[in-house]
Amino acid sequence: MAFNCALSMPAFNGVDTDEVAAKLDKLTKAELERLMEDSDGIKNLATSSYQVQRSVADKESNMRENRRLAESNLALEPKFLDKKQELTEVYSQLKEAKDQYQRLKSQIDALGASYAPTTILALMQAANAESEEKSEDLANQFVNKNIDVDTFLKQFIPLRKLCNERRFKSEKLAERLSTGRPVSSKPALSVPSSQTGSFRSSSPVNVSRSLYPTVQSRPESSPCGGGADLGFRM
């Protein structure tokens, strides 16, 4: 007597129970009783279904594909190691370049602070004060007759020219800073012709005639009188 099963059973653990029920429906009561005591028979019944066989086939196919991918990855390992080494070297070069950039940036920042317009102005004013002091000391030596006229003119005229140039440049730079005008890192400041016109002659004697006529007209005058006529402006 066959076991009739009219109910459609759902799938269990990936096995279509309708297919299993169809096989069990063909068994007799005695065969079903023997199957209940036969674990291998139950296992064979389950594994013989289409779903199980398909799952096993898919599993084997996936294993073969995984093996193929693993072998392909192993074949790429030398190239991967080369690229890894190349990346390490490039990273090291990048780090060195970054360190060098930081060093150069620090140097540039330090130079920028040293050559700031306000710093340059202070240095120019200090240099101008120094040259003014030297010219005043030279004038005092001449007044006190510690040096002769030729020596005085040879040293004093270039020194006064330098004083005028430094004064003009410092005043020009101070004017730019006070008005907020941009200042070039290399300002091309020139001395006006009105301040340098007296020094254009290459002959100290000709210059002395235009600046200090009393020195040439009265070489034997007293130091006090000569000093009063010279009219030094420091």
Sequence and secondary structure as in RCSB ss.txt:
>XXXX:A:sequence
MAFNCALSMPAFNGVDTDEVAAKLDKLTKAELERLMEDSDGIKNLATSSYQVQRSVADKESNMRENRRLAESNLA
LEPKFLDKKQELTEVYSQLKEAKDQYQRLKSQIDALGASYAPTTILALMQAANAESEEKSEDLANQFVNKNIDVD
TFLKQFIPLRKLCNERRFKSEKLAERLSTGRPVSSKPALSVPSSQTGSFRSSSPVNVSRSLYPTVQSRPESSPCG
GGADLGFRM
>XXXX:A:secstr
 B    S    BTTB HHHHHHHHHTSBHHHHHHHHT HHHHHHHHHTSHHHHHHHHHHHHHHHHHHHHHHHHHH
THHHHHHHHHHHHHHHHHHHHHHHHHHHHHHHHHHHHHHT HHHHHHHHHHHHHHHHHHHHHHHHHHHTTSS HH
HHHHHHHHHHHHHHHHHHHHHHHHHHHHHT    SS      HHHHGGG  S HHHHHHHH HHHHH TT  HHH
HHHHH    
